[in-house]
Amino acid sequence: MNEVVIQVGDILQIDKSIYRIIYISSPSIVLCQMNTPKINIGEHDLQAIRTGVLNEDIRVIKDVETAVVDTATLSEAEKRAFELRKNIIKDINATYAPSYLSLNGKLHRQEIDDILIKYNLTRPRFWRICRTYLQSGMKESSLLRKKRPKTGDSEAGKKRGSKGDLGIAAGCPLTPEVIEAFKYGLSFYKSGRAKSFKAAYDTKNNRY
């Protein structure tokens, strides 16, 4: 049997959902769902995941992006916000790392209440920071305050758009072929033949 190499930080595509590997300890593997606004962490059988990868029922996406945080480029306000988030994550890790499984569910947790009080956080903000961190594969760069993209067209040939559901670089150059494909998709959507924008997008992908 061929060896299946997967590691913490890899992304698994299972059916239409994507998951970040956040912990591996045989015989278990812990996955955090990425394309969701909620924290969804689950423990799975490691051998079953490896078998799924080998059978090509599960796709492995290697995240090769290495976003290093250069604090020298940050403003003082950005530095303070970044350090605050780092300290919050440090406290979370002290209780819930490395599997983070105890973060699942809606049970009351005194440790979280203590963090909320310590950093004067709202509960939604706490969960947003925690979810973003886990879905990113525990990258410090996920703790940076997201900047709004500049409006207006950029040079042709450069990638458009922000990071996608995978949490890694996404987008494509706007070549004439790509523009033609999207014009077709929009035309198909406006014709009323598509039940949803996603259906029109899928039709465009299948055609081009």
Secondary structure as a PSIPRED ss2 file (coil, helix, strand):
# PSIPRED VFORMAT (PSIPRED V4.0)

   1 M C   1.000  0.000  0.000
   2 N C   1.000  0.000  0.000
   3 E C   1.000  0.000  0.000
   4 V C   1.000  0.000  0.000
   5 V C   1.000  0.000  0.000
   6 I C   1.000  0.000  0.000
   7 Q C   1.000  0.000  0.000
   8 V C   1.000  0.000  0.000
   9 G C   1.000  0.000  0.000
  10 D C   1.000  0.000  0.000
  11 I E   0.000  0.000  1.000
  12 L E   0.000  0.000  1.000
  13 Q E   0.000  0.000  1.000
  14 I E   0.000  0.000  1.000
  15 D C   1.000  0.000  0.000
  16 K C   1.000  0.000  0.000
  17 S E   0.000  0.000  1.000
  18 I E   0.000  0.000  1.000
  19 Y E   0.000  0.000  1.000
  20 R E   0.000  0.000  1.000
  21 I E   0.000  0.000  1.000
  22 I E   0.000  0.000  1.000
  23 Y E   0.000  0.000  1.000
  24 I E   0.000  0.000  1.000
  25 S E   0.000  0.000  1.000
  26 S C   1.000  0.000  0.000
  27 P C   1.000  0.000  0.000
  28 S E   0.000  0.000  1.000
  29 I E   0.000  0.000  1.000
  30 V E   0.000  0.000  1.000
  31 L E   0.000  0.000  1.000
  32 C E   0.000  0.000  1.000
  33 Q E   0.000  0.000  1.000
  34 M C   1.000  0.000  0.000
  35 N C   1.000  0.000  0.000
  36 T C   1.000  0.000  0.000
  37 P C   1.000  0.000  0.000
  38 K C   1.000  0.000  0.000
  39 I C   1.000  0.000  0.000
  40 N C   1.000  0.000  0.000
  41 I E   0.000  0.000  1.000
  42 G E   0.000  0.000  1.000
  43 E E   0.000  0.000  1.000
  44 H E   0.000  0.000  1.000
  45 D E   0.000  0.000  1.000
  46 L H   0.000  1.000  0.000
  47 Q H   0.000  1.000  0.000
  48 A H   0.000  1.000  0.000
  49 I H   0.000  1.000  0.000
  50 R H   0.000  1.000  0.000
  51 T H   0.000  1.000  0.000
  52 G H   0.000  1.000  0.000
  53 V H   0.000  1.000  0.000
  54 L H   0.000  1.000  0.000
  55 N C   1.000  0.000  0.000
  56 E C   1.000  0.000  0.000
  57 D C   1.000  0.000  0.000
  58 I E   0.000  0.000  1.000
  59 R E   0.000  0.000  1.000
  60 V E   0.000  0.000  1.000
  61 I E   0.000  0.000  1.000
  62 K C   1.000  0.000  0.000
  63 D C   1.000  0.000  0.000
  64 V C   1.000  0.000  0.000
  65 E C   1.000  0.000  0.000
  66 T C   1.000  0.000  0.000
  67 A C   1.000  0.000  0.000
  68 V C   1.000  0.000  0.000
  69 V C   1.000  0.000  0.000
  70 D C   1.000  0.000  0.000
  71 T H   0.000  1.000  0.000
  72 A H   0.000  1.000  0.000
  73 T H   0.000  1.000  0.000
  74 L C   1.000  0.000  0.000
  75 S C   1.000  0.000  0.000
  76 E H   0.000  1.000  0.000
  77 A H   0.000  1.000  0.000
  78 E H   0.000  1.000  0.000
  79 K H   0.000  1.000  0.000
  80 R H   0.000  1.000  0.000
  81 A H   0.000  1.000  0.000
  82 F H   0.000  1.000  0.000
  83 E H   0.000  1.000  0.000
  84 L H   0.000  1.000  0.000
  85 R H   0.000  1.000  0.000
  86 K H   0.000  1.000  0.000
  87 N H   0.000  1.000  0.000
  88 I H   0.000  1.000  0.000
  89 I H   0.000  1.000  0.000
  90 K H   0.000  1.000  0.000
  91 D H   0.000  1.000  0.000
  92 I H   0.000  1.000  0.000
  93 N H   0.000  1.000  0.000
  94 A H   0.000  1.000  0.000
  95 T H   0.000  1.000  0.000
  96 Y H   0.000  1.000  0.000
  97 A C   1.000  0.000  0.000
  98 P C   1.000  0.000  0.000
  99 S C   1.000  0.000  0.000
 100 Y C   1.000  0.000  0.000
 101 L H   0.000  1.000  0.000
 102 S H   0.000  1.000  0.000
 103 L H   0.000  1.000  0.000
 104 N C   1.000  0.000  0.000
 105 G C   1.000  0.000  0.000
 106 K C   1.000  0.000  0.000
 107 L C   1.000  0.000  0.000
 108 H C   1.000  0.000  0.000
 109 R C   1.000  0.000  0.000
 110 Q H   0.000  1.000  0.000
 111 E H   0.000  1.000  0.000
 112 I H   0.000  1.000  0.000
 113 D H   0.000  1.000  0.000
 114 D H   0.000  1.000  0.000
 115 I H   0.000  1.000  0.000
 116 L H   0.000  1.000  0.000
 117 I H   0.000  1.000  0.000
 118 K H   0.000  1.000  0.000
 119 Y H   0.000  1.000  0.000
 120 N C   1.000  0.000  0.000
 121 L C   1.000  0.000  0.000
 122 T C   1.000  0.000  0.000
 123 R H   0.000  1.000  0.000
 124 P H   0.000  1.000  0.000
 125 R H   0.000  1.000  0.000
 126 F H   0.000  1.000  0.000
 127 W H   0.000  1.000  0.000
 128 R H   0.000  1.000  0.000
 129 I H   0.000  1.000  0.000
 130 C H   0.000  1.000  0.000
 131 R H   0.000  1.000  0.000
 132 T H   0.000  1.000  0.000
 133 Y H   0.000  1.000  0.000
 134 L H   0.000  1.000  0.000
 135 Q H   0.000  1.000  0.000
 136 S C   1.000  0.000  0.000
 137 G C   1.000  0.000  0.000
 138 M C   1.000  0.000  0.000
 139 K C   1.000  0.000  0.000
 140 E H   0.000  1.000  0.000
 141 S H   0.000  1.000  0.000
 142 S H   0.000  1.000  0.000
 143 L H   0.000  1.000  0.000
 144 L C   1.000  0.000  0.000
 145 R C   1.000  0.000  0.000
 146 K C   1.000  0.000  0.000
 147 K C   1.000  0.000  0.000
 148 R C   1.000  0.000  0.000
 149 P C   1.000  0.000  0.000
 150 K C   1.000  0.000  0.000
 151 T C   1.000  0.000  0.000
 152 G C   1.000  0.000  0.000
 153 D C   1.000  0.000  0.000
 154 S C   1.000  0.000  0.000
 155 E C   1.000  0.000  0.000
 156 A C   1.000  0.000  0.000
 157 G C   1.000  0.000  0.000
 158 K C   1.000  0.000  0.000
 159 K E   0.000  0.000  1.000
 160 R C   1.000  0.000  0.000
 161 G C   1.000  0.000  0.000
 162 S C   1.000  0.000  0.000
 163 K C   1.000  0.000  0.000
 164 G C   1.000  0.000  0.000
 165 D C   1.000  0.000  0.000
 166 L C   1.000  0.000  0.000
 167 G C   1.000  0.000  0.000
 168 I C   1.000  0.000  0.000
 169 A C   1.000  0.000  0.000
 170 A C   1.000  0.000  0.000
 171 G C   1.000  0.000  0.000
 172 C C   1.000  0.000  0.000
 173 P E   0.000  0.000  1.000
 174 L C   1.000  0.000  0.000
 175 T C   1.000  0.000  0.000
 176 P H   0.000  1.000  0.000
 177 E H   0.000  1.000  0.000
 178 V H   0.000  1.000  0.000
 179 I H   0.000  1.000  0.000
 180 E H   0.000  1.000  0.000
 181 A H   0.000  1.000  0.000
 182 F H   0.000  1.000  0.000
 183 K H   0.000  1.000  0.000
 184 Y H   0.000  1.000  0.000
 185 G H   0.000  1.000  0.000
 186 L H   0.000  1.000  0.000
 187 S H   0.000  1.000  0.000
 188 F H   0.000  1.000  0.000
 189 Y H   0.000  1.000  0.000
 190 K H   0.000  1.000  0.000
 191 S C   1.000  0.000  0.000
 192 G C   1.000  0.000  0.000
 193 R C   1.000  0.000  0.000
 194 A C   1.000  0.000  0.000
 195 K C   1.000  0.000  0.000
 196 S C   1.000  0.000  0.000
 197 F H   0.000  1.000  0.000
 198 K H   0.000  1.000  0.000
 199 A H   0.000  1.000  0.000
 200 A H   0.000  1.000  0.000
 201 Y H   0.000  1.000  0.000
 202 D H   0.000  1.000  0.000
 203 T H   0.000  1.000  0.000
 204 K H   0.000  1.000  0.000
 205 N H   0.000  1.000  0.000
 206 N H   0.000  1.000  0.000
 207 R H   0.000  1.000  0.000
 208 Y C   1.000  0.000  0.000
